[in-house]
Amino acid sequence: MGECGSSEDHFEFSTVQGYFLQDEPTTDPDTFDYVSSNFGLISRRYDSDAEFDPKGHKTQWERLAHHIDKLNEASGPETTYKLLFLGRHGEGFHNVAEQRYGTELWDCYWSLQDGDEYGTWVDSRLTKLGESQAETAHNAWKTQIEAGIPPPQSYYVSPLNRCLATATITFKGLGIPLTEPFRPLIKELLRETIGIHTCDSRSSKSAIAAEYPLFIFEDGFAEEDPLYNPELRESDTARDARLRDLLLDIFAHDDHAILSLTAHSGAITSILQVVEHRRFPLATGGVIPVLVRADRVAGPPPKWKIDPPTRAPECKEDPLAKN
């Protein structure tokens, strides 16, 4: 594939429905269990089964992987299909702090602080529960590998520590390609909503490299965080545009069909928005697979209405009264 995102052409994204329960409007995100439901994979037949599995011996995952290959073979040069595994990081110390103080006080005061008496949440790390949630994802992947799930051919991860740790725990030691050693590509744009909240500022490139020496930085990754603003918080529409830019970049430069992205609630919400998937909030540690169709069309990407950033709201009560 050639370059995308230039003044000459771009990709338009859509979700191919009918493959995962998360696509269905009847599936409740609040009660859905990705582990017990095989990541939501729907048991069904595909058009490609007749030639690939005439005797019915292949697993559902094996038949889906073949089906995606056939979709790409049958599509024209301007269309591509990719299966995205979107994983949210496990619980971080910032998640616990927001629960402790409540969202209102978190947004107006505590999210601006480096931490409290219980610890710090700058570039927040995983709690013990968060590590356990990543272990749950690891075991879920292990089970699905035994069922023939196609392993990711590319791994992408947010530069924030909670995602770096989650990706490591989830994929390291699975024995599938690209995990021994595990060397995902760190993408700056894959991070959480940017600004104000100290938990969403990242560590320096040197600090990340020291802790994760095998991880790969994308070209141009800056030493210091170039995006975090302690005064302004990125709007949801600006985050959507940022994650669209990320997908445009990935689809233009990665010819693989099976991709893993370890990210954040806000980032995944925006990715789902960009690919026209229904809203499907993930619990910490959750995973959602999405089959995405990308069509190359002439001209630059359409301009979206992007709302301006916001400042921290004023506290309606004394934030220290509950400390």
Summary of the structure (lengths in Angstrom):
residues: 323
radius of gyration: 20.1
end to end distance: 54.9
largest distance: 68.3
contacts: 1031
relative contact order: 0.22
helix: 37%
strand: 17%
